[in-house]
Amino acid sequence: FHTGHERRRRVLRVLRAVGYERAQAGGSPNADMNMKYGSAPAEIREELLRIVCSLHTFDPDTVDVRQAFDESDGDIFINLNVEETGSDALTEVEAAAERSFLAAAEAA
């Protein structure tokens, strides 16, 4: 996914805590707001989108989700419009979501 450096770190920490150890962030920022995937199951796509959108206070329904890769490709790419993400500082709602995800992961 593409977003500010501090937000990348926070989202990666949450994703890894809930079991997505191979999550990565990087690439060039862009104006896209989408999720692109190949063969990833719907439940994984929905969970990832819910987590990332919760940490950015985006409505998941505003993100264009589409199969863009071959069926043999298990990657998922999430692009968040850099202009929409604002500062690296989390709002209280975003911080609460981060704490909630981390606490649930620790309890599991």
N, C-alpha and C positions, 0 to 999 in steps of 0.2 A: 504494500500500500504506500501511497505517497502522502505525506503530511509533514509538519514541522519536526525538527530533530527531537525535542523533548517529548512530543506526543508519540513519535515513533517508539521511543524507549518505553514509555508507559504502556502502549498497546502491546508491544512485544512481550513485556513482562507479564501482562495478563494472559495473552494467548499461550505463552509457554507454561504458565501456572496451571491453566486448565487443560493442558495436554498437547498443545500444538508446538512441540519442541523445535520443529524445523521452520517455524515462522521467520520470515525475513522482511526487512523494509529497505527501500532504496529506490534507485532510479531517478529519473528526472521528473520534477513536479510538472503537473499539467492541469488543464481545466476540466478534465473528465470527472464524472461522478458515476462510477460503474463498478460492477463485479463481473469479471470474465473468467470462465472456467472451461474445462474439458470434460472429464468423466466424474468429477466430484459429486457425491450423492447430495440430494436436496437437503437432508438434515444437517450435513456439515456446512453447506453453503449458508443455510439459514442461521445456524449458530454463530458462524464467523461474522456474518453481516450484523446480527443482533449485538454481538460484543463490540465490534468496531463502531457501529452507529451509536451505541450507548455511551461510549467513551468520547464521542464527539457531538452528542445531542442532535444527531441527524435522524430523521424519520427514515427507516429502512425502505419505505415505499417510494422514496424520492431517488433511490439508487437504481440505475438501469442494470438489471441482472440478465446476462446472456451467455449462452454457450458460444465461445469464440475459438476454442482449441479442439484438436482432434480427440476422439474418444479415448485414445491411449494416454492422454496427458492428464495427470491428476492434479496439476497446479491450479491454484486460484489466485487471481490478481484483483486487488481492490484498489481503486483509484478514488481519492477524495479530493474534490476541487480545493486547491490551495487557498483560493480567495475566500472560500466558505469556512475554512477551518479556523481562521482568526489566529490569535496568539497561542503560544505554547502553553500558557497558563490554563489549567483546567477550571471550569466553573464548578460550583459546589455540587451541582447535579452530576457532572462528569466525574468528580472526585468520589462521590458517593457510589457511583456505578463501579469505579475502579476498586474501591474497598470491598464492595459486595462480591464481585467476581473473585478477588484474591481470597477473601474469607471462605467462600464456598469451595474453592480449590484446595485450601488448606484443610478444610473439614473432611474432604473426600478421601 
